[in-house]
Amino acid sequence: MKRSRKLWIVAAAVTVALCWFAGAKANHFLAGKPTAVAVVDVQRAFDSLQEKDKIEADLRADAERLKGLEEEKKKSIRELQADLEILAQGAPAWKQKKETLDSSLIELQVWRSFETNKLNRERGVQIENLYRKVVDAIGRVAKDNGYDVVLFKEKPVEFKGAKPEQIPTLIQVRKVLWSADELDLTDLVIQQMNAQFRNSGGN
Protein backbone atom coordinates (compact mmCIF):
# COMPACT_ATOMS: atom_id res chain seq x y z
CA MET A 1 0.00 0.00 0.00
CA LYS A 2 2.78 2.37 1.02
CA ARG A 3 4.73 1.41 -2.10
CA SER A 4 1.74 2.20 -4.33
CA ARG A 5 1.35 5.57 -2.66
CA LYS A 6 5.01 6.37 -3.22
CA LEU A 7 4.71 5.44 -6.89
CA TRP A 8 1.63 7.65 -7.21
CA ILE A 9 3.48 10.59 -5.60
CA VAL A 10 6.47 10.12 -7.94
CA ALA A 11 4.19 9.93 -10.98
CA ALA A 12 2.37 13.07 -9.90
CA ALA A 13 5.66 14.88 -9.43
CA VAL A 14 6.86 13.83 -12.88
CA THR A 15 3.57 14.98 -14.40
CA VAL A 16 3.82 18.37 -12.72
CA ALA A 17 7.43 18.74 -13.89
CA LEU A 18 6.52 17.86 -17.48
CA CYS A 19 3.61 20.31 -17.45
CA TRP A 20 5.86 23.06 -16.12
CA PHE A 21 8.53 22.32 -18.76
CA ALA A 22 5.97 22.32 -21.58
CA GLY A 23 4.49 25.57 -20.35
CA ALA A 24 7.92 27.18 -20.10
CA LYS A 25 8.75 26.12 -23.67
CA ALA A 26 5.42 27.45 -24.93
CA ASN A 27 5.94 30.80 -23.19
CA HIS A 28 9.45 31.01 -24.64
CA PHE A 29 8.11 30.31 -28.11
CA LEU A 30 5.34 32.86 -27.81
CA ALA A 31 7.73 35.45 -26.46
CA GLY A 32 10.16 34.92 -29.37
CA LYS A 33 10.58 37.47 -32.17
CA PRO A 34 8.11 36.80 -35.01
CA THR A 35 9.52 36.27 -38.50
CA ALA A 36 9.25 39.38 -40.69
CA VAL A 37 8.46 38.51 -44.31
CA ALA A 38 8.68 40.70 -47.43
CA VAL A 39 8.26 40.14 -51.17
CA VAL A 40 10.11 41.21 -54.33
CA ASP A 41 8.88 41.14 -57.92
CA VAL A 42 12.10 39.80 -59.41
CA GLN A 43 10.91 40.12 -63.01
CA ARG A 44 9.99 43.79 -62.57
CA ALA A 45 13.27 44.41 -60.82
CA PHE A 46 15.19 42.84 -63.72
CA ASP A 47 13.27 44.85 -66.31
CA SER A 48 13.96 48.10 -64.45
CA LEU A 49 17.70 47.71 -63.99
CA GLN A 50 19.99 50.06 -65.88
CA GLU A 51 22.71 47.40 -65.80
CA LYS A 52 20.40 45.01 -67.61
CA ASP A 53 19.81 47.66 -70.29
CA LYS A 54 23.59 48.04 -70.67
CA ILE A 55 24.08 44.27 -70.95
CA GLU A 56 21.38 43.98 -73.61
CA ALA A 57 22.83 46.94 -75.54
CA ASP A 58 26.28 45.33 -75.51
CA LEU A 59 24.86 42.00 -76.65
CA ARG A 60 22.95 43.71 -79.47
CA ALA A 61 26.14 45.47 -80.52
CA ASP A 62 27.96 42.13 -80.60
CA ALA A 63 25.13 40.60 -82.63
CA GLU A 64 25.28 43.49 -85.12
CA ARG A 65 29.06 43.12 -85.39
CA LEU A 66 28.70 39.42 -86.14
CA LYS A 67 25.99 40.19 -88.66
CA GLY A 68 28.39 42.55 -90.45
CA LEU A 69 31.12 39.92 -90.50
CA GLU A 70 28.67 37.36 -91.85
CA GLU A 71 27.65 39.68 -94.64
CA GLU A 72 31.30 40.07 -95.63
CA LYS A 73 31.72 36.30 -95.73
CA LYS A 74 28.53 35.94 -97.78
CA LYS A 75 29.77 38.62 -100.17
CA SER A 76 32.95 36.63 -100.74
CA ILE A 77 30.86 33.53 -101.39
CA ARG A 78 28.71 35.38 -103.92
CA GLU A 79 31.84 36.53 -105.71
CA LEU A 80 33.09 32.94 -105.87
CA GLN A 81 29.73 31.84 -107.27
CA ALA A 82 29.89 34.58 -109.91
CA ASP A 83 33.41 33.54 -110.90
CA LEU A 84 32.32 29.94 -111.11
CA GLU A 85 29.51 30.77 -113.54
CA ILE A 86 31.88 32.29 -116.11
CA LEU A 87 34.34 29.39 -116.03
CA ALA A 88 33.99 26.30 -118.17
CA GLN A 89 32.44 23.58 -116.08
CA GLY A 90 34.88 20.75 -115.46
CA ALA A 91 37.96 22.77 -116.35
CA PRO A 92 40.85 22.82 -113.82
CA ALA A 93 40.16 26.45 -112.92
CA TRP A 94 36.46 25.65 -112.41
CA LYS A 95 37.28 22.68 -110.14
CA GLN A 96 39.65 24.76 -108.06
CA LYS A 97 37.10 27.55 -107.72
CA LYS A 98 34.41 25.00 -106.84
CA GLU A 99 36.55 23.54 -104.04
CA THR A 100 37.19 27.02 -102.70
CA LEU A 101 33.45 27.78 -102.79
CA ASP A 102 32.52 24.54 -101.04
CA SER A 103 35.13 25.15 -98.32
CA SER A 104 33.87 28.71 -97.84
CA LEU A 105 30.28 27.51 -97.42
CA ILE A 106 31.31 24.96 -94.79
CA GLU A 107 33.47 27.51 -92.99
CA LEU A 108 30.55 29.95 -92.92
CA GLN A 109 28.24 27.37 -91.34
CA VAL A 110 30.83 26.39 -88.72
CA TRP A 111 31.69 30.01 -87.96
CA ARG A 112 28.02 31.02 -87.66
CA SER A 113 27.24 28.12 -85.30
CA PHE A 114 30.30 28.81 -83.14
CA GLU A 115 29.67 32.55 -82.84
CA THR A 116 25.95 32.07 -82.14
CA ASN A 117 26.65 29.57 -79.36
CA LYS A 118 29.35 31.85 -77.97
CA LEU A 119 26.96 34.81 -77.89
CA ASN A 120 24.24 32.73 -76.22
CA ARG A 121 26.70 31.53 -73.57
CA GLU A 122 27.75 35.10 -72.90
CA ARG A 123 24.12 36.13 -72.54
CA GLY A 124 23.56 33.30 -70.05
CA VAL A 125 26.62 34.26 -68.00
CA GLN A 126 25.62 37.92 -67.89
CA ILE A 127 22.04 37.15 -66.80
CA GLU A 128 23.27 34.71 -64.15
CA ASN A 129 25.69 37.30 -62.74
CA LEU A 130 22.97 39.93 -62.72
CA TYR A 131 20.60 37.56 -60.92
CA ARG A 132 23.22 37.01 -58.22
CA LYS A 133 23.56 40.77 -57.82
CA VAL A 134 19.78 41.08 -57.50
CA VAL A 135 19.71 38.42 -54.78
CA ASP A 136 22.54 40.16 -52.92
CA ALA A 137 20.73 43.49 -53.17
CA ILE A 138 17.50 41.91 -51.91
CA GLY A 139 19.41 40.57 -48.90
CA ARG A 140 20.89 43.98 -48.11
CA VAL A 141 17.57 45.80 -48.46
CA ALA A 142 15.81 43.17 -46.35
CA LYS A 143 18.37 43.45 -43.54
CA ASP A 144 18.29 47.25 -43.65
CA ASN A 145 14.52 47.18 -43.26
CA GLY A 146 14.31 44.44 -40.64
CA TYR A 147 13.00 41.55 -42.74
CA ASP A 148 14.04 37.94 -42.18
CA VAL A 149 12.59 36.26 -45.28
CA VAL A 150 11.91 37.53 -48.81
CA LEU A 151 9.50 35.66 -51.08
CA PHE A 152 9.19 35.71 -54.86
CA LYS A 153 6.27 37.98 -55.74
CA GLU A 154 4.42 36.98 -58.88
CA LYS A 155 2.03 38.82 -61.11
CA PRO A 156 -1.67 38.04 -60.56
CA VAL A 157 -2.58 34.69 -62.04
CA GLU A 158 -4.37 34.90 -65.40
CA PHE A 159 -6.93 32.21 -66.11
CA LYS A 160 -8.20 33.78 -69.33
CA GLY A 161 -7.66 31.42 -72.22
CA ALA A 162 -6.53 28.58 -69.96
CA LYS A 163 -8.07 25.15 -70.41
CA PRO A 164 -10.12 23.86 -67.46
CA GLU A 165 -7.59 21.09 -66.78
CA GLN A 166 -4.76 23.67 -66.62
CA ILE A 167 -6.34 25.80 -63.90
CA PRO A 168 -5.45 23.51 -60.94
CA THR A 169 -1.79 23.57 -62.02
CA LEU A 170 -1.82 27.37 -62.39
CA ILE A 171 -3.14 27.60 -58.84
CA GLN A 172 -0.70 25.08 -57.35
CA VAL A 173 2.44 26.75 -58.71
CA ARG A 174 1.66 30.08 -57.06
CA LYS A 175 4.39 31.14 -54.62
CA VAL A 176 2.61 34.04 -52.90
CA LEU A 177 -1.16 34.30 -52.81
CA TRP A 178 -1.36 37.78 -51.30
CA SER A 179 0.87 40.37 -49.65
CA ALA A 180 0.37 43.89 -48.34
CA ASP A 181 1.81 46.66 -50.52
CA GLU A 182 4.11 47.86 -47.72
CA LEU A 183 5.88 44.48 -47.75
CA ASP A 184 7.00 44.92 -51.36
CA LEU A 185 10.72 45.77 -51.50
CA THR A 186 10.97 45.82 -55.29
CA ASP A 187 11.31 49.59 -55.68
CA LEU A 188 13.98 49.78 -52.97
CA VAL A 189 15.98 47.03 -54.66
CA ILE A 190 15.73 48.77 -58.05
CA GLN A 191 16.77 52.13 -56.58
CA GLN A 192 19.75 50.67 -54.75
CA MET A 193 21.05 48.67 -57.72
CA ASN A 194 20.63 51.52 -60.22
CA ALA A 195 22.40 53.91 -57.84
CA GLN A 196 25.31 51.50 -57.44
CA PHE A 197 25.50 50.99 -61.20
CA ARG A 198 25.65 54.74 -61.83
CA ASN A 199 28.24 55.23 -59.09
CA SER A 200 30.42 52.55 -60.66
CA GLY A 201 30.47 54.47 -63.94
CA GLY A 202 27.84 52.36 -65.68
CA ASN A 203 30.31 49.62 -66.64
C-alpha positions as CSV (number, residue, x, y, z in Angstrom):
1,M,0.0,0.0,0.0
2,K,2.8,2.4,1.0
3,R,4.7,1.4,-2.1
4,S,1.7,2.2,-4.3
5,R,1.3,5.6,-2.7
6,K,5.0,6.4,-3.2
7,L,4.7,5.4,-6.9
8,W,1.6,7.7,-7.2
9,I,3.5,10.6,-5.6
10,V,6.5,10.1,-7.9
11,A,4.2,9.9,-11.0
12,A,2.4,13.1,-9.9
13,A,5.7,14.9,-9.4
14,V,6.9,13.8,-12.9
15,T,3.6,15.0,-14.4
16,V,3.8,18.4,-12.7
17,A,7.4,18.7,-13.9
18,L,6.5,17.9,-17.5
19,C,3.6,20.3,-17.5
20,W,5.9,23.1,-16.1
21,F,8.5,22.3,-18.8
22,A,6.0,22.3,-21.6
23,G,4.5,25.6,-20.3
24,A,7.9,27.2,-20.1
25,K,8.8,26.1,-23.7
26,A,5.4,27.4,-24.9
27,N,5.9,30.8,-23.2
28,H,9.4,31.0,-24.6
29,F,8.1,30.3,-28.1
30,L,5.3,32.9,-27.8
31,A,7.7,35.5,-26.5
32,G,10.2,34.9,-29.4
33,K,10.6,37.5,-32.2
34,P,8.1,36.8,-35.0
35,T,9.5,36.3,-38.5
36,A,9.3,39.4,-40.7
37,V,8.5,38.5,-44.3
38,A,8.7,40.7,-47.4
39,V,8.3,40.1,-51.2
40,V,10.1,41.2,-54.3
41,D,8.9,41.1,-57.9
42,V,12.1,39.8,-59.4
43,Q,10.9,40.1,-63.0
44,R,10.0,43.8,-62.6
45,A,13.3,44.4,-60.8
46,F,15.2,42.8,-63.7
47,D,13.3,44.8,-66.3
48,S,14.0,48.1,-64.5
49,L,17.7,47.7,-64.0
50,Q,20.0,50.1,-65.9
51,E,22.7,47.4,-65.8
52,K,20.4,45.0,-67.6
53,D,19.8,47.7,-70.3
54,K,23.6,48.0,-70.7
55,I,24.1,44.3,-70.9
56,E,21.4,44.0,-73.6
57,A,22.8,46.9,-75.5
58,D,26.3,45.3,-75.5
59,L,24.9,42.0,-76.6
60,R,22.9,43.7,-79.5
61,A,26.1,45.5,-80.5
62,D,28.0,42.1,-80.6
63,A,25.1,40.6,-82.6
64,E,25.3,43.5,-85.1
65,R,29.1,43.1,-85.4
66,L,28.7,39.4,-86.1
67,K,26.0,40.2,-88.7
68,G,28.4,42.5,-90.5
69,L,31.1,39.9,-90.5
70,E,28.7,37.4,-91.8
71,E,27.6,39.7,-94.6
72,E,31.3,40.1,-95.6
73,K,31.7,36.3,-95.7
74,K,28.5,35.9,-97.8
75,K,29.8,38.6,-100.2
76,S,32.9,36.6,-100.7
77,I,30.9,33.5,-101.4
78,R,28.7,35.4,-103.9
79,E,31.8,36.5,-105.7
80,L,33.1,32.9,-105.9
81,Q,29.7,31.8,-107.3
82,A,29.9,34.6,-109.9
83,D,33.4,33.5,-110.9
84,L,32.3,29.9,-111.1
85,E,29.5,30.8,-113.5
86,I,31.9,32.3,-116.1
87,L,34.3,29.4,-116.0
88,A,34.0,26.3,-118.2
89,Q,32.4,23.6,-116.1
90,G,34.9,20.7,-115.5
91,A,38.0,22.8,-116.3
92,P,40.9,22.8,-113.8
93,A,40.2,26.4,-112.9
94,W,36.5,25.7,-112.4
95,K,37.3,22.7,-110.1
96,Q,39.7,24.8,-108.1
97,K,37.1,27.6,-107.7
98,K,34.4,25.0,-106.8
99,E,36.6,23.5,-104.0
100,T,37.2,27.0,-102.7
101,L,33.5,27.8,-102.8
102,D,32.5,24.5,-101.0
103,S,35.1,25.2,-98.3
104,S,33.9,28.7,-97.8
105,L,30.3,27.5,-97.4
106,I,31.3,25.0,-94.8
107,E,33.5,27.5,-93.0
108,L,30.6,29.9,-92.9
109,Q,28.2,27.4,-91.3
110,V,30.8,26.4,-88.7
111,W,31.7,30.0,-88.0
112,R,28.0,31.0,-87.7
113,S,27.2,28.1,-85.3
114,F,30.3,28.8,-83.1
115,E,29.7,32.5,-82.8
116,T,25.9,32.1,-82.1
117,N,26.7,29.6,-79.4
118,K,29.3,31.8,-78.0
119,L,27.0,34.8,-77.9
120,N,24.2,32.7,-76.2
121,R,26.7,31.5,-73.6
122,E,27.8,35.1,-72.9
123,R,24.1,36.1,-72.5
124,G,23.6,33.3,-70.1
125,V,26.6,34.3,-68.0
126,Q,25.6,37.9,-67.9
127,I,22.0,37.2,-66.8
128,E,23.3,34.7,-64.1
129,N,25.7,37.3,-62.7
130,L,23.0,39.9,-62.7
131,Y,20.6,37.6,-60.9
132,R,23.2,37.0,-58.2
133,K,23.6,40.8,-57.8
134,V,19.8,41.1,-57.5
135,V,19.7,38.4,-54.8
136,D,22.5,40.2,-52.9
137,A,20.7,43.5,-53.2
138,I,17.5,41.9,-51.9
139,G,19.4,40.6,-48.9
140,R,20.9,44.0,-48.1
141,V,17.6,45.8,-48.5
142,A,15.8,43.2,-46.4
143,K,18.4,43.5,-43.5
144,D,18.3,47.2,-43.6
145,N,14.5,47.2,-43.3
146,G,14.3,44.4,-40.6
147,Y,13.0,41.5,-42.7
148,D,14.0,37.9,-42.2
149,V,12.6,36.3,-45.3
150,V,11.9,37.5,-48.8
151,L,9.5,35.7,-51.1
152,F,9.2,35.7,-54.9
153,K,6.3,38.0,-55.7
154,E,4.4,37.0,-58.9
155,K,2.0,38.8,-61.1
156,P,-1.7,38.0,-60.6
157,V,-2.6,34.7,-62.0
158,E,-4.4,34.9,-65.4
159,F,-6.9,32.2,-66.1
160,K,-8.2,33.8,-69.3
161,G,-7.7,31.4,-72.2
162,A,-6.5,28.6,-70.0
163,K,-8.1,25.2,-70.4
164,P,-10.1,23.9,-67.5
165,E,-7.6,21.1,-66.8
166,Q,-4.8,23.7,-66.6
167,I,-6.3,25.8,-63.9
168,P,-5.5,23.5,-60.9
169,T,-1.8,23.6,-62.0
170,L,-1.8,27.4,-62.4
171,I,-3.1,27.6,-58.8
172,Q,-0.7,25.1,-57.4
173,V,2.4,26.8,-58.7
174,R,1.7,30.1,-57.1
175,K,4.4,31.1,-54.6
176,V,2.6,34.0,-52.9
177,L,-1.2,34.3,-52.8
178,W,-1.4,37.8,-51.3
179,S,0.9,40.4,-49.6
180,A,0.4,43.9,-48.3
181,D,1.8,46.7,-50.5
182,E,4.1,47.9,-47.7
183,L,5.9,44.5,-47.7
184,D,7.0,44.9,-51.4
185,L,10.7,45.8,-51.5
186,T,11.0,45.8,-55.3
187,D,11.3,49.6,-55.7
188,L,14.0,49.8,-53.0
189,V,16.0,47.0,-54.7
190,I,15.7,48.8,-58.0
191,Q,16.8,52.1,-56.6
192,Q,19.8,50.7,-54.7
193,M,21.0,48.7,-57.7
194,N,20.6,51.5,-60.2
195,A,22.4,53.9,-57.8
196,Q,25.3,51.5,-57.4
197,F,25.5,51.0,-61.2
198,R,25.7,54.7,-61.8
199,N,28.2,55.2,-59.1
200,S,30.4,52.5,-60.7
201,G,30.5,54.5,-63.9
202,G,27.8,52.4,-65.7
203,N,30.3,49.6,-66.6
